[in-house]
């Protein structure tokens, strides 16, 4: 569980809700709550600057917001959401498969959106399809939102969409009836988020009914200014004499709303044919849930119990929470679902932890979290240099002896590393060949294929840059010319870096054979090429380097060799390293991005071989 205080801020269309929470022992504690109302005109409009004004007022009350992690959301209707099914897969292949599906499913060019996914975690049968939620939003929309927040000094840790935050809150705080559907309706100012919780599955949809339409119906029926009708709707619980009038004014709108809810339920059931689905309960959230008689109305129309949240089941209140904040929570609890869900994600307890921040912002934040470790490393390096200086003056001869012994050991280590690197290049091919030796029944196709590959596969990837004669002389005088040593070390490091960027690695080999021939599927990787002007990774240039290098070499000995599938990013020279490696305290806070690509090579070449026969027995 994440530690430290976090803020979940729901910047709604008619008000701002904020929650400060922290993980404490085995629970999450609420440390502060705030509700900032927007001023609504008599015509029902809200001034464009009201949200910014409310955020500034919140920061004035809680200045710590600028120093603590903040989690925010955008409305569900601004995003694309789709639930897809994937065939059973190796968990290491999930990112690659989802990336391919995202390019097919998202109705915008993939480079114009920020997107993320969540695997619906539940118990699957061995051959059952896996369910994945895809979520995407236009980059321009997110950029404008972040720019507005930056004017108030806020840079969020994550941007998600409101219905996902609601789901994270409901999943923690509400226990649905077993084996029945839970329908959640979060009635907001501009739209309603419909959420179906189906065991460990969930599904979201945006509905047109909203709090604005309800207020307009009240204003029309009771002949009130819009602002007075909104005030009446918010405080109808204390104006019991007008409760019936308010309900009658909104009844026609609510009937249309129920019809839309029933259509959504029917659609969800049609997507899950073969399963007996029964609606067990309706949970109302948002300020629309406070309308008089709305619960009994929905219960009658939908034929199941309807409730709203009256207390928290899991989240705890910090003892230092102010009395007025406790009263606010009691009165407005159904309105805080999104804010609570955002803070839950900040505490690391979200079921659907989707983050739609731009990729470059996510990468920068990862690096920033590693800065303290870099500072420690720099401090250690400084101490080492200082000790070296002291030894230079006091124990130079002894240090030189130690250095000579270290150089001998280093030479032995380098030789061992060279041998190990060569073995790593050969071992995958040997394993595949041995596995096939017992089943090929005299065929030489796999051996021919491997022999041809062996002629062109990279052999010099263990090469290191050797210092020139002039540089070696400078290094030998290291005790007297420290600044020259540093310059030479920097030159060698830069040369080694340039050498590493030209290397292409074979990280996985799969071999298949039948009576018609042999087929090798190689997973290769190369350090990403970066555009010197923008500083961003240029995947097209990296792929071109692989094509003009290793692929061209393989095609020379195996005509017909080709790329297969789309390329993907890995962070280590391992097939499944498609996420940056975790960094613990004291470990080197760095990783390298590689572009991975599959290459298929066949022997005999496809135009030479006849139709493949039966698999070799």
VEXDRENVEX-85202 format. One line per field, with one value per residue (C-alpha): residue in three letters; z, y, x. Coordinates in steps of 0.1 Angstrom, whole numbers, plus 5000, padded with zeros to 4 digits. Example, Ala and Ser with C-alpha at 12.3 -4.5 7.8 and 13.67 -1.06 7.14 Angstrom:
BEGIN
residuo = [ALA  SER]
Z = [5078  5071]
Y = [4955  4989]
X = [5123  5137]
***
This chain:
BEGIN
residuo = [UNK  UNK  UNK  UNK  UNK  UNK  UNK  UNK  UNK  UNK  UNK  UNK  UNK  UNK  UNK  UNK  UNK  UNK  UNK  UNK  UNK  UNK  UNK  UNK  UNK  UNK  UNK  UNK  UNK  UNK  UNK  UNK  UNK  UNK  UNK  UNK  UNK  UNK  UNK  UNK  UNK  UNK  UNK  UNK  UNK  UNK  UNK  UNK  UNK  UNK  UNK  UNK  UNK  UNK  UNK  UNK  UNK  UNK  UNK  UNK  UNK  UNK  UNK  UNK  UNK  UNK  UNK  UNK  UNK  UNK  UNK  UNK  UNK  UNK  UNK  UNK  UNK  UNK  UNK  UNK  UNK  UNK  UNK  UNK  UNK  UNK  UNK  UNK  UNK  UNK  UNK  UNK  UNK  UNK  UNK  UNK  UNK  UNK  UNK  UNK  UNK  UNK  UNK  UNK  UNK  UNK  UNK  UNK  UNK  UNK  UNK  UNK  UNK  UNK  UNK  UNK  UNK  UNK  UNK  UNK  UNK  UNK  UNK  UNK  UNK  UNK  UNK  UNK  UNK  UNK  UNK  UNK  UNK  UNK  UNK  UNK  UNK  UNK  UNK  UNK  UNK  UNK  UNK  UNK  UNK  UNK  UNK  UNK  UNK  UNK  UNK  UNK  UNK  UNK  UNK  UNK  UNK  UNK  UNK  UNK  UNK  UNK  UNK  UNK  UNK  UNK  UNK  UNK  UNK  UNK  UNK  UNK  UNK  UNK  UNK  UNK  UNK  UNK  UNK  UNK  UNK  UNK  UNK  UNK  UNK  UNK  UNK  UNK  UNK  UNK  UNK  UNK  UNK  UNK  UNK  UNK  UNK  UNK  UNK  UNK  UNK  UNK  UNK  UNK  UNK  UNK  UNK  UNK  UNK  UNK  UNK  UNK  UNK  UNK  UNK  UNK  UNK  UNK  UNK  UNK  UNK  UNK  UNK  UNK  UNK  UNK  UNK  UNK  UNK  UNK  UNK  UNK  UNK  UNK  UNK  UNK  UNK  UNK  UNK  UNK  UNK  UNK  UNK  UNK  UNK  UNK  UNK  UNK  UNK  UNK  UNK  UNK  UNK  UNK  UNK  UNK  UNK  UNK  UNK  UNK  UNK  UNK  UNK  UNK  UNK  UNK  UNK  UNK  UNK  UNK  UNK  UNK  UNK  UNK  UNK  UNK  UNK  UNK  UNK  UNK  UNK  UNK  UNK  UNK  UNK  UNK  UNK  UNK  UNK  UNK  UNK  UNK  UNK  UNK  UNK  UNK  UNK  UNK  UNK  UNK  UNK  UNK  UNK  UNK  UNK  UNK  UNK  UNK  UNK  UNK  UNK  UNK  UNK  UNK  UNK  UNK  UNK  UNK  UNK  UNK  UNK  UNK  UNK  UNK  UNK  UNK  UNK  UNK  UNK  UNK  UNK  UNK  UNK  UNK  UNK  UNK  UNK  UNK  UNK  UNK  UNK  UNK  UNK  UNK  UNK  UNK  UNK  UNK  UNK  UNK  UNK  UNK  UNK  UNK  UNK  UNK  UNK  UNK  UNK  UNK  UNK  UNK  UNK  UNK  UNK  UNK  UNK  UNK  UNK  UNK  UNK  UNK  UNK  UNK  UNK  UNK  UNK  UNK  UNK  UNK  UNK  UNK  UNK  UNK  UNK  UNK  UNK  UNK  UNK  UNK  UNK  UNK  UNK  UNK  UNK  UNK  UNK  UNK  UNK  UNK  UNK  UNK  UNK  UNK  UNK  UNK  UNK  UNK  UNK  UNK  UNK  UNK  UNK  UNK  UNK  UNK  UNK  UNK  UNK  UNK  UNK  UNK  UNK  UNK  UNK  UNK  UNK  UNK  UNK  UNK  UNK  UNK  UNK  UNK  UNK  UNK  UNK  UNK  UNK  UNK  UNK  UNK  UNK  UNK  UNK  UNK  UNK  UNK  UNK  UNK  UNK  UNK  UNK  UNK  UNK  UNK  UNK  UNK  UNK  UNK  UNK  UNK  UNK  UNK  UNK  UNK  UNK  UNK  UNK  UNK  UNK  UNK  UNK  UNK  UNK  UNK  UNK  UNK  UNK  UNK  UNK  UNK  UNK  UNK  UNK  UNK  UNK  UNK  UNK  UNK  UNK  UNK  UNK  UNK  UNK  UNK  UNK  UNK  UNK  UNK  UNK  UNK  UNK  UNK  UNK  UNK  UNK  UNK  UNK  UNK  UNK  UNK  UNK  UNK  UNK  UNK  UNK  UNK  UNK  UNK  UNK  UNK  UNK  UNK  UNK  UNK  UNK  UNK  UNK  UNK  UNK  UNK  UNK  UNK  UNK  UNK  UNK  UNK  UNK  UNK  UNK  UNK  UNK  UNK  UNK  UNK  UNK  UNK  UNK  UNK  UNK  UNK  UNK  UNK  UNK  UNK  UNK  UNK  UNK  UNK  UNK  UNK  UNK  UNK  UNK  UNK  UNK  UNK  UNK  UNK  UNK  UNK  UNK  UNK  UNK  UNK  UNK  UNK  UNK  UNK  UNK  UNK  UNK  UNK  UNK  UNK  UNK  UNK  UNK  UNK  UNK  UNK  UNK  UNK  UNK  UNK  UNK  UNK  UNK  UNK  UNK  UNK  UNK  UNK  UNK  UNK  UNK  UNK  UNK  UNK  UNK  UNK  UNK  UNK  UNK  UNK  UNK]
Z = [5000  4990  5019  5024  5018  4984  4970  4949  4932  4912  4892  4882  4861  4890  4920  4930  4955  4971  4995  5012  5022  5034  5038  5075  5086  5069  5061  5044  5064  5053  5064  5049  5027  5008  4986  4965  4949  4915  4911  4888  4869  4866  4831  4843  4829  4849  4842  4825  4853  4881  4882  4883  4911  4931  4927  4938  4969  4977  4975  4997  5024  5019  5006  5009  4977  4957  4975  4976  4948  4931  4912  4889  4863  4831  4824  4810  4779  4767  4765  4744  4764  4750  4765  4743  4746  4739  4734  4763  4763  4782  4806  4791  4758  4772  4764  4728  4722  4737  4717  4685  4695  4705  4671  4656  4681  4689  4663  4661  4649  4678  4678  4685  4718  4752  4760  4787  4795  4824  4825  4843  4870  4878  4877  4840  4827  4809  4774  4783  4766  4787  4791  4788  4791  4766  4775  4753  4752  4727  4735  4729  4755  4781  4772  4777  4810  4823  4811  4831  4862  4858  4861  4897  4903  4901  4882  4887  4892  4871  4849  4846  4837  4863  4859  4865  4897  4907  4901  4923  4951  4948  4945  4979  4997  4985  4987  4960  4962  4951  4915  4907  4888  4907  4887  4898  4885  4893  4883  4875  4862  4825  4822  4842  4844  4843  4858  4858  4883  4874  4899  4890  4857  4851  4822  4818  4797  4795  4796  4785  4816  4840  4869  4847  4829  4863  4875  4843  4847  4883  4872  4844  4864  4895  4875  4894  4882  4874  4904  4928  4913  4917  4953  4959  4943  4965  4998  4991  5021  5044  5024  5029  5019  4984  4980  4962  4938  4930  4923  4901  4881  4874  4868  4830  4828  4851  4830  4800  4821  4833  4796  4787  4817  4807  4771  4785  4807  4777  4756  4784  4786  4749  4750  4776  4761  4777  4812  4834  4845  4871  4884  4922  4933  4921  4939  4933  4936  4928  4938  4917  4942  4967  4948  4969  4960  4934  4952  4953  4917  4904  4926  4912  4876  4877  4901  4925  4957  4953  4978  4982  5004  5039  5056  5047  5052  5047  5047  5082  5094  5108  5144  5133  5107  5114  5127  5098  5074  5092  5088  5051  5046  5062  5040  5007  5008  4975  4958  4967  4949  4922  4946  4969  4939  4928  4962  4964  4932  4947  4977  4954  4960  4927  4909  4876  4879  4845  4838  4807  4812  4781  4777  4779  4812  4827  4817  4833  4865  4867  4864  4890  4915  4910  4916  4953  4944  4919  4946  4969  4941  4934  4971  4973  4942  4958  4989  4968  4949  4982  4996  4964  4968  5004  4994  4966  4992  5020  5006  4969  4967  4985  4963  4932  4943  4950  4916  4898  4915  4906  4870  4869  4884  4859  4830  4842  4847  4812  4796  4816  4805  4768  4771  4788  4761  4734  4753  4756  4718  4712  4740  4726  4693  4710  4731  4702  4681  4709  4714  4677  4674  4686  4663  4629  4617  4595  4581  4578  4573  4609  4609  4575  4588  4620  4601  4578  4606  4625  4595  4600  4636  4656  4671  4683  4708  4737  4721  4743  4733  4739  4748  4722  4729  4738  4761  4778  4786  4802  4823  4835  4848  4867  4900  4886  4858  4873  4849  4819  4833  4836  4800  4786  4807  4792  4757  4762  4777  4748  4723  4741  4741  4704  4699  4720  4699  4668  4683  4674  4699  4693  4726  4717  4690  4683  4658  4640  4615  4594  4564  4542  4559  4590  4603  4628  4646  4661  4685  4680  4698  4693  4713  4703  4680  4694  4673  4681  4676  4697  4720  4715  4705  4667  4664  4626  4624  4648  4628  4596  4612  4620  4585  4568  4592  4606  4584  4553  4565  4571  4537  4521  4532  4536  4509  4520  4556  4568  4597  4614  4635  4650  4670  4707  4735  4760  4789  4791  4767  4777  4756  4784  4797  4784  4815  4832  4859  4895  4912  4949  4973  4965  4930  4899  4889  4851  4823  4785  4760  4732  4701  4697  4665  4653  4622  4604  4583  4565  4549  4521  4511  4505  4467  4467  4490  4481  4503  4538  4547  4579  4611  4615  4639]
Y = [5000  5034  5057  5094  5118  5121  5142  5131  5162  5159  5191  5187  5209  5225  5220  5208  5180  5171  5144  5141  5105  5084  5048  5040  5005  4982  5009  5042  5073  5104  5134  5163  5170  5201  5211  5243  5253  5272  5302  5295  5323  5327  5313  5281  5290  5288  5313  5297  5307  5292  5259  5277  5300  5270  5253  5285  5287  5251  5256  5287  5265  5236  5249  5213  5204  5218  5196  5163  5139  5149  5126  5140  5129  5140  5133  5099  5113  5128  5094  5063  5031  4996  4961  4935  4897  4882  4845  4829  4842  4842  4871  4883  4888  4910  4944  4934  4920  4949  4974  4956  4956  4993  5003  4983  4993  5030  5051  5077  5076  5060  5088  5114  5097  5089  5054  5027  4994  4972  4934  4923  4902  4871  4833  4823  4787  4775  4780  4810  4844  4872  4904  4937  4973  4998  5036  5064  5102  5128  5142  5177  5175  5162  5188  5216  5202  5199  5235  5248  5229  5242  5278  5269  5252  5216  5188  5156  5122  5106  5115  5090  5092  5098  5065  5045  5065  5057  5020  5020  5036  5013  4982  4991  5005  4986  4948  4938  4909  4877  4864  4895  4927  4960  4990  5023  5056  5087  5116  5146  5182  5175  5137  5105  5077  5043  5015  4978  4957  4920  4901  4909  4924  4959  4980  5017  5039  5076  5087  5120  5127  5151  5174  5204  5189  5181  5216  5230  5208  5222  5258  5253  5235  5258  5290  5297  5313  5286  5295  5293  5259  5246  5258  5240  5208  5208  5215  5198  5175  5205  5218  5189  5209  5212  5176  5164  5193  5188  5151  5157  5183  5158  5127  5129  5134  5104  5082  5089  5082  5048  5038  5046  5026  4996  4998  4999  4968  4950  4958  4945  4912  4908  4910  4882  4856  4822  4837  4842  4878  4893  4929  4927  4964  5000  5023  5061  5086  5122  5151  5139  5110  5135  5142  5133  5099  5091  5059  5045  5056  5036  5007  5005  5009  4985  4960  4958  4975  5010  5026  5054  5056  5067  5056  5043  5006  5005  5040  5055  5091  5105  5118  5153  5158  5190  5188  5208  5183  5154  5171  5177  5141  5130  5154  5150  5115  5103  5133  5123  5090  5102  5121  5091  5068  5091  5091  5053  5051  5075  5051  5022  5003  5009  4979  4999  5020  5037  5066  5088  5112  5117  5091  5117  5130  5095  5089  5122  5114  5080  5097  5123  5096  5082  5116  5109  5077  5096  5121  5093  5079  5113  5117  5083  5092  5124  5106  5081  5109  5126  5093  5088  5122  5115  5082  5099  5121  5096  5060  5063  5032  5010  5023  5016  4980  4976  4992  4967  4938  4952  4956  4919  4908  4931  4915  4880  4892  4907  4874  4855  4880  4876  4838  4841  4865  4840  4812  4833  4837  4800  4784  4793  4777  4746  4741  4742  4719  4693  4695  4687  4661  4633  4641  4651  4616  4623  4657  4683  4713  4727  4721  4739  4768  4771  4770  4798  4819  4813  4829  4862  4865  4892  4880  4912  4924  4919  4944  4972  5004  5002  5034  5048  5049  5086  5080  5051  5074  5099  5071  5059  5094  5095  5106  5139  5148  5142  5166  5148  5114  5126  5139  5106  5086  5107  5102  5064  5064  5083  5060  5029  5044  5050  5014  5001  5020  5001  4966  4944  4916  4882  4877  4847  4820  4796  4768  4748  4720  4696  4675  4705  4726  4745  4779  4802  4830  4853  4881  4908  4941  4973  5004  5031  5059  5093  5124  5150  5179  5167  5143  5117  5081  5075  5040  5042  5051  5022  4997  5009  5003  4967  4963  4976  4957  4923  4916  4924  4901  4872  4878  4874  4838  4831  4848  4855  4864  4891  4911  4896  4915  4950  4962  4969  4985  4965  4977  4948  4922  4897  4889  4898  4929  4952  4973  4993  4972  4981  5000  4995  5016  5016  5001  5019  5041  5037  5016  5015  5014  4988  4983  4946  4930  4895  4881  4850  4830  4797  4770  4761  4796  4797  4799  4769  4744  4724  4722  4713  4677  4662  4671  4650  4621]
X = [5000  5014  5024  5021  4991  4974  4946  4917  4902  4869  4867  4830  4808  4789  4812  4846  4850  4884  4896  4929  4938  4967  4975  4979  4988  4962  4936  4932  4923  4904  4924  4904  4874  4863  4834  4836  4803  4802  4781  4751  4734  4696  4698  4715  4749  4782  4810  4840  4864  4844  4864  4897  4884  4872  4906  4924  4901  4909  4946  4944  4927  4951  4985  5000  4982  5010  5035  5015  5005  4972  4949  4923  4898  4880  4843  4835  4818  4851  4868  4866  4859  4856  4857  4874  4881  4915  4923  4942  4978  5010  5010  5042  5024  4996  5011  5019  4984  4966  4987  4977  4940  4942  4953  4924  4897  4903  4885  4913  4949  4968  4994  4966  4954  4966  4954  4957  4941  4931  4928  4896  4911  4890  4892  4893  4889  4921  4906  4884  4889  4904  4885  4903  4891  4905  4904  4915  4912  4924  4958  4947  4920  4944  4970  4945  4934  4970  4977  4947  4959  4994  4981  4972  5006  4991  5008  4988  5003  4975  4946  4918  4881  4854  4834  4866  4872  4836  4842  4873  4853  4823  4845  4860  4830  4800  4794  4769  4745  4764  4757  4736  4743  4748  4737  4754  4740  4762  4739  4761  4755  4760  4757  4751  4777  4761  4782  4773  4793  4791  4811  4847  4836  4825  4810  4805  4783  4774  4738  4723  4702  4718  4713  4709  4679  4663  4668  4654  4623  4618  4623  4597  4571  4574  4581  4613  4646  4671  4693  4664  4654  4689  4690  4656  4669  4700  4682  4649  4654  4649  4620  4596  4565  4578  4592  4561  4561  4598  4593  4562  4582  4610  4588  4587  4625  4630  4607  4629  4659  4646  4639  4675  4688  4667  4681  4716  4709  4694  4725  4748  4728  4729  4767  4767  4744  4746  4748  4718  4720  4696  4696  4701  4704  4706  4730  4724  4753  4757  4736  4707  4704  4691  4658  4628  4611  4637  4646  4610  4605  4634  4626  4591  4603  4633  4618  4648  4660  4675  4698  4723  4754  4748  4781  4816  4823  4861  4876  4883  4883  4914  4909  4921  4894  4875  4839  4825  4842  4826  4792  4799  4807  4774  4754  4772  4787  4770  4786  4822  4824  4847  4870  4872  4880  4908  4924  4920  4941  4966  4969  4977  4944  4925  4910  4912  4944  4942  4965  4959  4988  5010  5037  5065  5051  5049  5085  5097  5078  5095  5129  5120  5111  5146  5164  5169  5188  5209  5218  5229  5250  5266  5273  5290  5310  5321  5333  5352  5370  5378  5392  5412  5428  5438  5453  5472  5490  5494  5493  5501  5524  5499  5470  5491  5496  5459  5452  5475  5458  5424  5434  5445  5412  5394  5411  5401  5365  5364  5376  5349  5323  5334  5331  5297  5284  5294  5277  5245  5244  5248  5228  5193  5201  5217  5186  5163  5185  5187  5149  5144  5172  5149  5120  5134  5141  5170  5159  5186  5164  5167  5205  5208  5187  5207  5240  5229  5217  5250  5269  5251  5239  5258  5290  5307  5281  5305  5330  5342  5360  5397  5416  5440  5477  5475  5445  5464  5493  5469  5453  5487  5495  5461  5477  5489  5465  5430  5412  5427  5417  5381  5381  5395  5370  5342  5355  5357  5322  5308  5325  5312  5277  5279  5290  5261  5236  5248  5244  5214  5207  5190  5170  5148  5148  5118  5123  5096  5100  5079  5086  5085  5112  5122  5111  5129  5112  5138  5130  5156  5161  5181  5186  5161  5173  5165  5156  5184  5159  5129  5148  5120  5125  5122  5108  5107  5144  5152  5132  5149  5183  5173  5159  5191  5214  5205  5174  5195  5222  5197  5181  5215  5217  5180  5160  5124  5133  5109  5095  5064  5040  5044  5074  5072  5092  5112  5134  5159  5173  5145  5114  5089  5106  5078  5077  5104  5121  5113  5140  5146  5166  5203  5199  5210  5180  5182  5169  5174  5146  5150  5128  5119  5108  5102  5120  5108  5133  5126  5146  5141  5129  5091  5094  5117  5099  5069  5038  5047  5040  5029  5049  5080  5073]
***
